[in-house]
């Protein structure tokens, strides 16, 4: 219960800071917009504007959520992230859950890397205020760069896969998802240990696992597009075979 209250207080503090400094809130919205464009390319969002606007704001806030190695914040973020995306979308349940898990594995490693590694380095050199003002630009640059770099390859409408392919991708997504939870939640109780050896091990694990999770999530999104093309070609081949059988039957009758 104490951890939940701590998480809610952090969220409240973050939102209050954003609302007090409206320029920073605009940066949060901009990051949320780029993330929304990425998410909506794979997840069929409900058509009402309220769902779109709400999802944009939610993704902007989530992309700025503080995540440390050894901190339970990731678990509470997960409990908010999954229901929000499932409620804001429609279509195949397994497909929606799969895309939700993949984007969770895409967003959270960026947060964890910035908060765990960049913030202490800047603090060590007395640049806390610089990081406070620059980290929102960094997050915006990451998601803006990712969207602008891939927008020509993004699908015009969310991919539609068969249930067997969605289940396959979900099983594959379980690997980076499990690795992310393990490196963030199972490192040390109550945060990163002050023991130098344990602290070094945790930081090394993060350096190895977080980029792996991020890149694997990108690869899974690409795999969804490849599987959709495969299914489309497979259906076209079946249709061509049916047409050929039909014409051969007509010829035999003639």
Backbone as CSV, one residue per row, in Angstrom:
resi,resn,N_x,N_y,N_z,CA_x,CA_y,CA_z,C_x,C_y,C_z
1,UNK,0.828,-1.211,0.000,0.000,0.000,0.000,0.863,1.262,0.000
2,UNK,1.953,1.195,0.764,2.850,2.349,0.827,3.486,2.628,-0.527
3,UNK,3.832,1.560,-1.253,4.434,1.740,-2.573,3.433,2.343,-3.562
4,UNK,2.187,1.910,-3.471,1.163,2.468,-4.358,0.980,3.954,-4.095
5,UNK,0.924,4.331,-2.823,0.792,5.746,-2.480,2.006,6.541,-2.944
6,UNK,3.177,5.935,-2.829,4.393,6.600,-3.292,4.354,6.816,-4.800
7,UNK,3.879,5.810,-5.529,3.753,5.940,-6.984,2.762,7.031,-7.362
8,UNK,1.609,7.059,-6.688,0.599,8.075,-6.984,1.104,9.474,-6.656
9,UNK,1.866,9.593,-5.574,2.408,10.906,-5.223,3.422,11.372,-6.258
10,UNK,4.210,10.438,-6.802,5.161,10.802,-7.853,4.427,11.261,-9.108
11,UNK,3.371,10.534,-9.469,2.592,10.921,-10.637,1.969,12.288,-10.436
12,UNK,1.425,12.524,-9.258,0.804,13.815,-8.963,1.841,14.936,-9.027
13,UNK,3.026,14.677,-8.472,4.086,15.684,-8.492,4.530,15.978,-9.917
14,UNK,4.654,14.933,-10.725,5.074,15.119,-12.112,4.040,15.914,-12.902
15,UNK,2.764,15.577,-12.742,1.705,16.306,-13.439,1.639,17.765,-12.978
16,UNK,1.824,17.978,-11.682,1.781,19.345,-11.153,2.918,20.184,-11.715
17,UNK,4.099,19.592,-11.814,5.240,20.311,-12.381,4.970,20.659,-13.846
18,UNK,4.407,19.687,-14.577,4.113,19.933,-15.996,3.070,21.029,-16.162
19,UNK,2.034,20.996,-15.340,0.961,21.978,-15.474,1.412,23.359,-15.024
20,UNK,2.300,23.414,-14.031,2.813,24.706,-13.598,3.677,25.348,-14.681
21,UNK,4.511,24.561,-15.297,5.345,25.075,-16.387,4.748,24.634,-17.701
22,UNK,3.823,25.407,-18.250,3.107,24.990,-19.458,4.023,24.716,-20.638
23,UNK,5.201,25.374,-20.774,6.074,24.968,-21.891,6.511,23.503,-21.787
24,UNK,6.765,23.045,-20.538,7.163,21.649,-20.370,5.981,20.725,-20.648
25,UNK,4.788,21.186,-20.304,3.604,20.374,-20.601,3.411,20.241,-22.113
26,UNK,3.737,21.300,-22.858,3.662,21.217,-24.318,4.674,20.201,-24.854
27,UNK,5.845,20.136,-24.234,6.827,19.125,-24.633,6.316,17.716,-24.354
28,UNK,5.646,17.553,-23.208,5.060,16.256,-22.875,4.002,15.875,-23.905
29,UNK,3.158,16.848,-24.288,2.134,16.581,-25.292,2.752,16.250,-26.644
30,UNK,3.840,16.937,-26.984,4.502,16.654,-28.259,5.057,15.231,-28.276
31,UNK,5.691,14.823,-27.171,6.169,13.452,-27.085,5.027,12.457,-27.141
32,UNK,3.912,12.790,-26.464,2.742,11.929,-26.513,2.154,11.833,-27.909
33,UNK,2.221,12.930,-28.663,1.705,12.919,-30.037,2.508,11.957,-30.914
34,UNK,3.832,12.036,-30.824,4.661,11.129,-31.634,4.445,9.675,-31.227
35,UNK,4.328,9.441,-29.923,4.056,8.081,-29.472,2.676,7.610,-29.931
36,UNK,1.707,8.514,-29.896,0.369,8.146,-30.363,0.397,7.757,-31.838
37,UNK,1.150,8.502,-32.632,1.237,8.181,-34.058,1.857,6.793,-34.263
38,UNK,2.834,6.459,-33.451,3.435,5.133,-33.546,2.470,4.048,-33.088
39,UNK,1.830,4.293,-31.943,0.914,3.289,-31.394,-0.277,3.075,-32.310
40,UNK,-0.871,4.159,-32.807,-2.072,4.047,-33.637,-1.794,3.388,-34.977
41,UNK,-0.517,3.311,-35.392,-0.185,2.606,-36.626,-0.302,1.095,-36.457
42,UNK,-0.236,0.613,-35.210,-0.317,-0.826,-34.946,-1.528,-1.204,-34.107
43,UNK,-2.116,-0.238,-33.405,-3.230,-0.524,-32.513,-4.465,0.230,-33.005
44,UNK,-5.571,-0.464,-33.283,-6.786,0.215,-33.760,-7.461,1.008,-32.631
45,UNK,-7.183,2.306,-32.579,-7.732,3.162,-31.532,-9.201,3.459,-31.835
46,UNK,-10.025,3.535,-30.808,-11.432,3.864,-30.990,-11.580,5.220,-31.679
47,UNK,-12.575,5.355,-32.563,-12.627,6.531,-33.444,-12.982,7.848,-32.769
48,UNK,-13.557,7.840,-31.594,-13.944,9.099,-30.969,-12.715,9.936,-30.612
49,UNK,-12.862,11.268,-30.747,-11.733,12.160,-30.492,-11.284,12.114,-29.035
50,UNK,-12.230,11.878,-28.134,-11.874,11.825,-26.723,-10.864,10.731,-26.431
51,UNK,-11.025,9.572,-27.074,-10.074,8.480,-26.875,-8.705,8.861,-27.431
52,UNK,-8.697,9.508,-28.591,-7.420,9.895,-29.199,-6.692,10.930,-28.347
53,UNK,-7.428,11.955,-27.929,-6.805,13.006,-27.112,-6.337,12.444,-25.774
54,UNK,-7.188,11.632,-25.157,-6.817,11.051,-23.867,-5.605,10.145,-23.982
55,UNK,-5.541,9.359,-25.061,-4.398,8.463,-25.241,-3.119,9.252,-25.514
56,UNK,-3.234,10.367,-26.227,-2.058,11.210,-26.484,-1.492,11.767,-25.186
57,UNK,-2.372,12.302,-24.335,-1.923,12.846,-23.049,-1.355,11.734,-22.171
58,UNK,-2.029,10.595,-22.156,-1.575,9.480,-21.325,-0.188,9.008,-21.758
59,UNK,0.035,8.856,-23.053,1.336,8.404,-23.539,2.421,9.433,-23.249
60,UNK,2.064,10.729,-23.322,3.033,11.757,-22.979,3.453,11.689,-21.521
61,UNK,2.480,11.472,-20.642,2.783,11.369,-19.213,3.587,10.107,-18.919
62,UNK,3.200,8.986,-19.534,3.905,7.724,-19.311,5.341,7.804,-19.811
63,UNK,5.550,8.509,-20.929,6.909,8.605,-21.467,7.824,9.422,-20.565
64,UNK,7.248,10.202,-19.645,8.060,10.957,-18.699,8.090,10.355,-17.317
65,UNK,7.465,9.177,-17.161,7.428,8.532,-15.847,8.825,8.122,-15.397
66,UNK,9.134,8.383,-14.130,10.455,8.059,-13.582,10.555,6.560,-13.317
67,UNK,11.572,5.929,-13.907,11.806,4.496,-13.732,13.273,4.296,-13.363
68,UNK,13.521,3.663,-12.226,14.878,3.332,-11.805,15.037,1.822,-11.733
69,UNK,16.261,1.372,-11.900,16.535,-0.039,-11.670,16.376,-0.344,-10.185
70,UNK,15.609,-1.375,-9.875,15.364,-1.732,-8.492,14.212,-0.989,-7.857
71,UNK,13.438,-0.250,-8.672,12.331,0.541,-8.149,11.006,-0.071,-8.612
72,UNK,9.989,-0.188,-7.736,8.715,-0.820,-8.128,7.834,0.058,-9.005
73,UNK,8.302,1.243,-9.372,7.508,2.129,-10.212,7.074,1.464,-11.514
74,UNK,7.919,0.589,-12.043,7.610,-0.075,-13.308,6.346,-0.913,-13.198
75,UNK,6.174,-1.588,-12.074,4.999,-2.442,-11.893,3.715,-1.617,-11.891
76,UNK,3.719,-0.487,-11.174,2.518,0.340,-11.111,2.250,1.022,-12.451
77,UNK,3.319,1.345,-13.169,3.143,1.894,-14.510,2.520,0.860,-15.433
78,UNK,2.938,-0.384,-15.298,2.366,-1.475,-16.088,0.877,-1.633,-15.807
79,UNK,0.499,-1.552,-14.520,-0.904,-1.714,-14.140,-1.784,-0.583,-14.676
80,UNK,-1.193,0.548,-14.989,-1.945,1.639,-15.607,-1.870,1.575,-17.125
81,UNK,-0.729,1.145,-17.660,-0.489,1.168,-19.103,-1.372,0.171,-19.847
82,UNK,-1.406,-1.063,-19.372,-2.138,-2.117,-20.089,-3.640,-1.826,-20.150
83,UNK,-4.328,-1.534,-19.023,-5.763,-1.237,-19.127,-6.064,-0.016,-19.992
84,UNK,-5.223,1.010,-19.916,-5.472,2.231,-20.682,-5.459,1.948,-22.179
85,UNK,-4.452,1.222,-22.657,-4.376,0.942,-24.090,-5.449,-0.042,-24.550
86,UNK,-5.799,-0.989,-23.689,-6.859,-1.932,-24.066,-8.216,-1.244,-24.123
87,UNK,-8.470,-0.320,-23.200,-9.744,0.399,-23.200,-9.847,1.365,-24.377
88,UNK,-8.733,1.934,-24.809,-8.749,2.924,-25.881,-8.721,2.299,-27.268
89,UNK,-8.661,0.973,-27.348,-8.544,0.311,-28.644,-9.705,-0.649,-28.869
90,UNK,-9.753,-1.190,-30.054,-10.797,-2.147,-30.413,-10.179,-3.224,-31.291
91,UNK,-10.943,-4.305,-31.496,-10.457,-5.378,-32.359,-10.075,-6.619,-31.571
92,UNK,-9.239,-7.431,-32.190,-8.817,-8.699,-31.609,-8.120,-8.482,-30.266
93,UNK,-8.569,-9.183,-29.232,-8.018,-8.973,-27.886,-6.560,-9.391,-27.783
94,UNK,-6.245,-10.533,-28.365,-4.861,-10.997,-28.295,-3.946,-10.045,-29.055
95,UNK,-4.412,-9.554,-30.192,-3.615,-8.609,-30.954,-3.396,-7.309,-30.205
96,UNK,-4.439,-6.806,-29.559,-4.304,-5.570,-28.784,-3.352,-5.756,-27.608
97,UNK,-3.456,-6.895,-26.930,-2.565,-7.164,-25.811,-1.128,-7.287,-26.293
98,UNK,-0.935,-7.922,-27.434,0.414,-8.086,-27.986,1.057,-6.738,-28.281
99,UNK,0.338,-5.869,-28.970,0.872,-4.551,-29.309,1.125,-3.735,-28.034
100,UNK,0.244,-3.858,-27.055,0.424,-3.141,-25.789,1.703,-3.562,-25.085
101,UNK,1.949,-4.863,-25.018,3.168,-5.371,-24.375,4.408,-4.895,-25.126
102,UNK,4.346,-4.906,-26.454,5.508,-4.483,-27.246,5.823,-3.015,-27.004
103,UNK,4.808,-2.158,-26.978,5.076,-0.739,-26.774,5.499,-0.447,-25.337
104,UNK,5.047,-1.241,-24.399,5.554,-1.097,-23.038,7.046,-1.393,-23.004
105,UNK,7.464,-2.430,-23.740,8.889,-2.775,-23.817,9.671,-1.761,-24.642
106,UNK,8.988,-0.952,-25.427,9.661,0.076,-26.219,9.874,1.353,-25.415
107,UNK,8.889,1.724,-24.596,8.931,3.002,-23.878,9.742,2.910,-22.587
108,UNK,9.523,1.859,-21.826,10.116,1.790,-20.498,11.652,1.722,-20.489
109,UNK,12.304,1.022,-21.418,13.776,1.048,-21.398,14.359,2.447,-21.586
110,UNK,13.691,3.279,-22.374,14.160,4.657,-22.556,14.070,5.413,-21.236
111,UNK,12.929,5.281,-20.553,12.774,5.936,-19.253,13.812,5.443,-18.255
112,UNK,13.976,4.126,-18.185,14.907,3.549,-17.214,16.349,3.960,-17.507
113,UNK,16.721,4.006,-18.786,18.093,4.386,-19.139,18.366,5.839,-18.777
114,UNK,17.425,6.734,-19.073,17.627,8.148,-18.771,17.684,8.390,-17.267
115,UNK,16.739,7.809,-16.525,16.647,8.091,-15.085,17.730,7.378,-14.281
116,UNK,18.164,6.215,-14.743,19.141,5.445,-13.982,20.571,5.847,-14.296
117,UNK,20.834,6.201,-15.535,22.212,6.461,-15.943,22.493,7.953,-16.180
118,UNK,21.636,8.609,-16.953,21.910,10.015,-17.290,21.781,10.926,-16.072
119,UNK,20.716,10.751,-15.294,20.492,11.635,-14.148,21.639,11.576,-13.133
120,UNK,22.123,10.388,-12.697,23.246,10.374,-11.748,24.530,10.980,-12.323
121,UNK,24.768,10.765,-13.623,25.975,11.336,-14.223,25.917,12.858,-14.187
122,UNK,24.763,13.411,-14.554,24.610,14.874,-14.527,24.696,15.397,-13.098
123,UNK,24.130,14.637,-12.142,24.191,15.061,-10.743,25.617,15.024,-10.217
124,UNK,26.388,14.067,-10.685,27.783,13.950,-10.227,28.593,15.192,-10.602
125,UNK,28.275,15.775,-11.738,28.980,16.973,-12.184,28.243,18.261,-11.817
126,UNK,27.243,18.151,-10.941,26.512,19.325,-10.485,25.611,19.930,-11.528
127,UNK,25.103,19.092,-12.430,24.258,19.582,-13.531,22.825,19.090,-13.386
128,UNK,22.355,18.997,-12.148,20.992,18.508,-11.915,19.967,19.363,-12.643
129,UNK,20.101,20.673,-12.536,19.135,21.571,-13.170,19.176,21.451,-14.687
130,UNK,20.380,21.208,-15.228,20.501,21.046,-16.682,19.738,19.802,-17.131
131,UNK,19.901,18.718,-16.375,19.179,17.489,-16.728,17.679,17.674,-16.573
132,UNK,17.263,18.380,-15.525,15.831,18.595,-15.300,15.198,19.294,-16.499
133,UNK,15.899,20.263,-17.086,15.336,21.005,-18.209,15.583,20.318,-19.551
134,UNK,16.554,19.429,-19.612,16.894,18.818,-20.901,16.268,17.452,-21.113
135,UNK,15.897,16.764,-20.025,15.427,15.393,-20.183,14.133,15.310,-20.985
136,UNK,13.273,16.330,-20.890,12.050,16.316,-21.693,12.376,16.487,-23.169
137,UNK,13.394,17.299,-23.476,13.823,17.436,-24.867,14.420,16.127,-25.380
138,UNK,15.138,15.423,-24.501,15.741,14.152,-24.911,14.652,13.141,-25.242
139,UNK,13.656,13.033,-24.375,12.562,12.087,-24.622,11.807,12.459,-25.893
140,UNK,11.558,13.751,-26.062,10.878,14.204,-27.272,11.707,13.876,-28.507
141,UNK,13.029,14.057,-28.425,13.897,13.760,-29.559,13.877,12.272,-29.896
142,UNK,13.832,11.420,-28.867,13.811,9.970,-29.101,12.559,9.564,-29.856
143,UNK,11.384,9.982,-29.354,10.134,9.544,-29.974,9.856,10.279,-31.275
144,UNK,10.236,11.558,-31.333,10.080,12.277,-32.590,10.985,11.713,-33.668
145,UNK,12.240,11.416,-33.307,13.159,10.835,-34.277,12.723,9.453,-34.739
146,UNK,12.197,8.651,-33.804,11.743,7.309,-34.167,10.556,7.380,-35.120
147,UNK,9.623,8.280,-34.838,8.452,8.392,-35.718,8.842,8.940,-37.091
148,UNK,9.611,10.021,-37.108,9.975,10.632,-38.383,10.868,9.705,-39.212
149,UNK,11.655,8.882,-38.536,12.521,7.961,-39.256,11.810,6.749,-39.819
150,UNK,10.636,6.431,-39.284,9.927,5.223,-39.718,8.563,5.499,-40.338
151,UNK,8.153,6.757,-40.437,6.777,7.045,-40.854,6.462,6.537,-42.260
152,UNK,7.465,6.503,-43.140,7.201,6.017,-44.497,6.978,4.514,-44.541
153,UNK,7.447,3.811,-43.514,7.275,2.365,-43.466,6.134,1.946,-42.544
154,UNK,5.541,2.910,-41.855,4.419,2.574,-40.983,3.202,2.203,-41.820
155,UNK,2.408,1.245,-41.381,1.216,0.858,-42.150,0.151,1.950,-42.113
156,UNK,-0.620,2.037,-43.190,-1.694,3.033,-43.253,-2.814,2.712,-42.278
157,UNK,-3.017,1.438,-42.005,-3.992,1.016,-41.014,-3.389,-0.100,-40.178
158,UNK,-3.866,-0.298,-38.962,-3.276,-1.321,-38.083,-3.289,-2.701,-38.725
159,UNK,-2.212,-3.454,-38.578,-2.132,-4.792,-39.173,-3.207,-5.719,-38.617
160,UNK,-3.684,-6.598,-39.488,-4.662,-7.609,-39.106,-4.030,-8.973,-39.322
161,UNK,-3.721,-9.659,-38.241,-3.124,-10.981,-38.323,-4.128,-12.030,-37.873
162,UNK,-3.870,-13.249,-38.257,-4.684,-14.365,-37.782,-4.378,-14.616,-36.309
163,UNK,-5.299,-15.245,-35.583,-5.052,-15.505,-34.151,-3.763,-16.281,-33.881
164,UNK,-3.409,-17.219,-34.765,-2.190,-18.007,-34.517,-0.938,-17.141,-34.599
165,UNK,-0.938,-16.173,-35.510,0.219,-15.289,-35.613,0.277,-14.307,-34.439
166,UNK,-0.883,-13.816,-34.004,-0.886,-12.927,-32.838,-0.367,-13.662,-31.609
167,UNK,-0.778,-14.902,-31.438,-0.291,-15.680,-30.289,1.211,-15.913,-30.390
168,UNK,1.702,-16.139,-31.601,3.137,-16.338,-31.796,3.914,-15.085,-31.407
169,UNK,3.457,-13.915,-31.878,4.151,-12.671,-31.564,4.062,-12.369,-30.071
170,UNK,2.924,-12.691,-29.443,2.786,-12.471,-28.010,3.778,-13.320,-27.225
171,UNK,3.971,-14.566,-27.647,4.959,-15.420,-26.985,6.370,-14.866,-27.158
172,UNK,6.655,-14.341,-28.348,7.969,-13.731,-28.572,8.145,-12.460,-27.740
173,UNK,7.061,-11.686,-27.600,7.131,-10.451,-26.812,7.317,-10.737,-25.332
174,UNK,6.964,-11.951,-24.896,7.129,-12.296,-23.486,8.604,-12.318,-23.079
175,UNK,9.503,-12.537,-24.035,10.933,-12.601,-23.696,11.483,-11.229,-23.305
176,UNK,11.363,-10.190,-24.134,11.850,-8.877,-23.676,11.061,-8.336,-22.497
177,UNK,9.767,-8.666,-22.440,8.941,-8.205,-21.324,9.444,-8.798,-20.010
178,UNK,9.743,-10.091,-20.008,10.258,-10.744,-18.805,11.633,-10.203,-18.433
179,UNK,12.471,-9.954,-19.447,13.809,-9.415,-19.177,13.719,-8.023,-18.561
180,UNK,12.791,-7.213,-19.053,12.607,-5.860,-18.512,12.153,-5.914,-17.059
181,UNK,11.159,-6.744,-16.777,10.676,-6.859,-15.402,11.768,-7.380,-14.483
182,UNK,12.552,-8.331,-14.974,13.590,-8.927,-14.127,14.671,-7.918,-13.778
183,UNK,15.146,-7.164,-14.774,16.263,-6.263,-14.512,15.839,-5.045,-13.696
184,UNK,14.566,-4.658,-13.791,14.108,-3.474,-13.055,13.550,-3.845,-11.691
185,UNK,12.723,-4.875,-11.627,12.004,-5.176,-10.390,12.730,-6.152,-9.479
186,UNK,13.508,-7.057,-10.049,14.088,-8.129,-9.239,15.539,-7.884,-8.855
187,UNK,16.033,-6.673,-9.074,17.430,-6.414,-8.745,17.633,-6.344,-7.240
188,UNK,17.023,-5.300,-6.608,17.189,-5.162,-5.163,15.913,-4.601,-4.557
189,UNK,15.676,-4.998,-3.350,14.495,-4.551,-2.620,14.662,-3.098,-2.205
190,UNK,13.661,-2.284,-2.544,13.643,-0.899,-2.105,14.593,0.003,-2.850
191,UNK,15.011,-0.394,-4.066,15.889,0.465,-4.857,17.254,-0.157,-5.037
192,UNK,18.122,0.549,-5.730,19.452,0.017,-5.997,20.256,-0.070,-4.709
193,UNK,20.910,-1.177,-4.512,21.666,-1.387,-3.288,22.844,-0.424,-3.202
194,UNK,23.173,-0.061,-1.946,24.313,0.816,-1.734,25.628,0.040,-1.753
195,UNK,25.542,-1.272,-1.710,26.743,-2.091,-1.793,27.393,-1.898,-3.163
196,UNK,28.685,-1.618,-3.174,29.358,-1.253,-4.422,29.328,-2.391,-5.436
197,UNK,29.576,-3.628,-4.998,29.583,-4.755,-5.925,28.194,-5.008,-6.488
198,UNK,27.190,-4.978,-5.602,25.815,-5.197,-6.054,25.359,-4.068,-6.971
199,UNK,25.726,-2.850,-6.623,25.369,-1.697,-7.449,25.998,-1.807,-8.835
200,UNK,27.248,-2.202,-8.886,27.939,-2.358,-10.166,27.290,-3.448,-11.012
201,UNK,26.910,-4.567,-10.371,26.256,-5.655,-11.094,24.929,-5.200,-11.673
202,UNK,24.159,-4.466,-10.872,22.861,-3.980,-11.332,23.008,-3.042,-12.522
203,UNK,23.955,-2.122,-12.434,24.161,-1.173,-13.520,24.635,-1.877,-14.787
204,UNK,25.479,-2.879,-14.645,25.946,-3.630,-15.812,24.805,-4.412,-16.458
205,UNK,23.943,-4.993,-15.616,22.780,-5.695,-16.157,21.885,-4.750,-16.945
206,UNK,21.685,-3.557,-16.416,20.856,-2.582,-17.113,21.435,-2.200,-18.457
207,UNK,22.755,-1.996,-18.510,23.410,-1.640,-19.770,23.233,-2.748,-20.808
208,UNK,23.244,-3.997,-20.358,23.110,-5.119,-21.287,21.666,-5.373,-21.689
209,UNK,20.732,-5.247,-20.736,19.356,-5.686,-20.974,18.488,-4.593,-21.594
210,UNK,18.598,-3.354,-21.132,17.694,-2.303,-21.605,17.789,-2.071,-23.110
211,UNK,18.990,-1.952,-23.705,19.039,-1.829,-25.169,18.478,-3.056,-25.883
212,UNK,18.712,-4.253,-25.309,18.163,-5.478,-25.893,16.641,-5.427,-25.931
213,UNK,16.013,-5.000,-24.847,14.553,-4.918,-24.787,14.028,-3.916,-25.816
214,UNK,14.668,-2.758,-25.897,14.236,-1.720,-26.842,14.344,-2.207,-28.288
215,UNK,15.483,-2.774,-28.645,15.689,-3.234,-30.014,14.796,-4.430,-30.352
216,UNK,14.558,-5.293,-29.377,13.669,-6.440,-29.610,12.245,-5.971,-29.858
217,UNK,11.805,-4.948,-29.130,10.464,-4.401,-29.361,10.342,-3.842,-30.779
218,UNK,11.358,-3.134,-31.238,11.355,-2.634,-32.617,11.306,-3.793,-33.617
219,UNK,12.087,-4.842,-33.339,12.107,-6.001,-34.234,10.746,-6.690,-34.282
220,UNK,10.049,-6.735,-33.161,8.730,-7.380,-33.129,7.702,-6.570,-33.916
221,UNK,7.796,-5.249,-33.853,6.904,-4.423,-34.672,7.149,-4.680,-36.157
222,UNK,8.419,-4.796,-36.516,8.744,-5.105,-37.911,8.244,-6.507,-38.271
223,UNK,8.355,-7.454,-37.341,7.888,-8.820,-37.597,6.378,-8.846,-37.845
224,UNK,5.636,-7.992,-37.147,4.189,-7.920,-37.379,3.898,-7.515,-38.810
225,UNK,4.643,-6.528,-39.314,4.444,-6.087,-40.702,4.811,-7.195,-41.685
226,UNK,5.899,-7.923,-41.402,6.307,-9.018,-42.284,5.261,-10.128,-42.289
227,UNK,4.740,-10.466,-41.125,3.722,-11.512,-41.036,2.444,-11.094,-41.746
228,UNK,2.092,-9.814,-41.668,0.905,-9.350,-42.383,1.102,-9.476,-43.891
229,UNK,2.278,-9.110,-44.385,2.562,-9.273,-45.814,2.520,-10.743,-46.210
230,UNK,3.044,-11.606,-45.337,3.016,-13.040,-45.616,1.583,-13.546,-45.708
231,UNK,0.742,-13.133,-44.793,-0.653,-13.562,-44.825,-1.368,-13.035,-46.064
232,UNK,-1.056,-11.789,-46.436,-1.683,-11.211,-47.616,-1.301,-11.986,-48.876
233,UNK,-0.018,-12.350,-49.001,0.423,-13.129,-50.152,-0.176,-14.530,-50.130
234,UNK,-0.286,-15.089,-48.926,-0.863,-16.428,-48.797,-2.327,-16.429,-49.229
235,UNK,-3.070,-15.426,-48.820,-4.471,-15.318,-49.225,-4.602,-15.074,-50.722
236,UNK,-3.681,-14.273,-51.277,-3.717,-14.021,-52.725,-3.443,-15.310,-53.495
237,UNK,-2.502,-16.129,-52.997,-2.217,-17.407,-53.649,-3.422,-18.339,-53.587
238,UNK,-4.085,-18.373,-52.442,-5.270,-19.224,-52.307,-6.372,-18.766,-53.256
239,UNK,-6.546,-17.442,-53.340,-7.574,-16.905,-54.234,-7.245,-17.223,-55.688
240,UNK,-5.962,-17.106,-56.048,-5.565,-17.428,-57.418,-5.785,-18.909,-57.710
241,UNK,-5.500,-19.774,-56.726,-5.721,-21.216,-56.913,-7.194,-21.520,-57.092
242,UNK,-8.047,-20.859,-56.306,-9.491,-21.074,-56.436,-9.992,-20.624,-57.807
243,UNK,-9.491,-19.490,-58.276,-9.901,-19.000,-59.598,-9.445,-19.955,-60.696
244,UNK,-8.214,-20.454,-60.561,-7.709,-21.391,-61.562,-8.537,-22.669,-61.577
245,UNK,-8.893,-23.169,-60.379,-9.736,-24.374,-60.310,-11.099,-24.115,-60.915
246,UNK,-11.630,-22.922,-60.698,-12.944,-22.571,-61.239,-12.908,-22.540,-62.758
247,UNK,-11.878,-21.901,-63.331,-11.775,-21.810,-64.795,-11.534,-23.170,-65.417
248,UNK,-10.750,-24.018,-64.757,-10.533,-25.366,-65.277,-11.823,-26.176,-65.264
249,UNK,-12.651,-25.972,-64.227,-13.937,-26.646,-64.182,-14.849,-26.204,-65.312
250,UNK,-14.836,-24.881,-65.597,-15.639,-24.391,-66.725,-15.188,-24.975,-68.056
251,UNK,-13.872,-25.079,-68.207,-13.351,-25.649,-69.457,-13.733,-27.104,-69.630
252,UNK,-13.685,-27.876,-68.521,-14.072,-29.274,-68.607,-15.551,-29.407,-68.955
253,UNK,-16.397,-28.536,-68.406,-17.820,-28.578,-68.728,-18.063,-28.236,-70.183
254,UNK,-17.294,-27.237,-70.720,-17.457,-26.896,-72.125,-17.014,-28.041,-73.023
